[in-house]
Amino acid sequence: MPGSSSLRAWWAQRPPAAGAAVLATGILSVGLHLAGYETLSRVALALAGAAWVALGADFVVRLVRERERWLAEAGTPAGLTAVAATTVLGTRVSALGWQSLAWASLALSAVLWPVLLTGVARQVVRHLAGHRGRRMPGDVFLCCVATQGLAVLGATLAKAEAMTWPAYTALALFWLGLVLYVLMLALFDWRQVTEGAGDQWIAGGALAVSAFAGARLIAADRGELYLWNADDRGALRAMTVALLVLSLCWYAVLLAAEVFRPRLRYDVRRWATVFPMGVTAAAMLSVAAAVRIPGLKGPGEVLLWVAVAAWLAVAVAALAMVRRSVTASGFPGSPGSTRSVRSRGPR
């Protein structure tokens, strides 16, 4: 059908940044679960899972049929949303008791992570060599997000399966993610705070997911496992709380920048705004339980509903954009189509 052809044409032009939609929806599912809204959480999980399957199939098709394009896209920071989204979904399905699927998510993410991270490192080097003095947009922080996503999933599985090695591996990834954050912060274009199209929010979201990883590492130390001594536990607790505070500072600055200089036009990178909002809420709820600061739960739920509202707004804008794109591509009967059926005159 012509309409289907137009939709396929639009899908073929989809940028790698579209993967942030899966990431944003998945973290909302995690946050809703932590807040006790299980039905809504499962609805969000179903949406994220369906989108992940569609994007995953497209990922494989491009690898096989359009290898040059795949390599070009895989070398961008946005390509790391594949790793981050997979780890987030793995974390959520682990909470459902589907540990085999969570392990599969961890394995797939662990295979993709070094490949995509290496490609991003090469692009960063080329960027610095070819654009001296020119900084990079917010999606560069996905290097940290993907790494911390692995830490979150590893710590989650360590607690669920009462195994030590995933926790120790997750701890190493946690510290590596913080190192990557500092390196990417040096490359970040600070003008993006007021000029970015949405992905500038990842600068704060990367710290929030780091706090989330710290909370999961603290939680893994309870129950059947004894992972950290008193000094290690104290350092991990202090770092986790500090990361949460810094992420909230970023949240306030970025929100103020949005109010001061509104950017209301839809951009696919707006999904990269929803994810940091959602993961900040999830981090607050997780830290509240892990560090035993119950006062964080209320603000965490408020931020969660703010993230849900942002998700709905971006989803509506995205659907409107898809409709306009398909209509503009033209097929019989569509408004503005160059192939619309012309009037045949009086009968």
Protein Blocks (a to p, Z undefined) as FASTA:
>chain_A
ZZlmmmmmmmmmpcfklmmmmmmmmmmmmmmmmnopamlmmmmmmmmmmmmmmmmmmmmm
mmmmmmmlmmmmmmpmklmmmmmmmmmmmmmmmmnopamlmmmmmmmmmmmmmmmmmmmm
mmmmmmmmmmghiacdfklmmmmmmmmmmmmmmmmmmmmnopaklmmmmmmmmmmmmmmm
mmmmmmpcfklmmmmghlmmmmmmmmmmmmmmmmmmmmmmgcjbcfbcfklmmmmmmmmm
mmmmmmmmmmmmmmmmmmmmccfbccfklmmmmmmmmmmmmmmmmmmmmnopaklmmmmm
mmmmmmmmmmmmmmmmmmmmmmmmmmmnopahiahiakbccdebjZZ
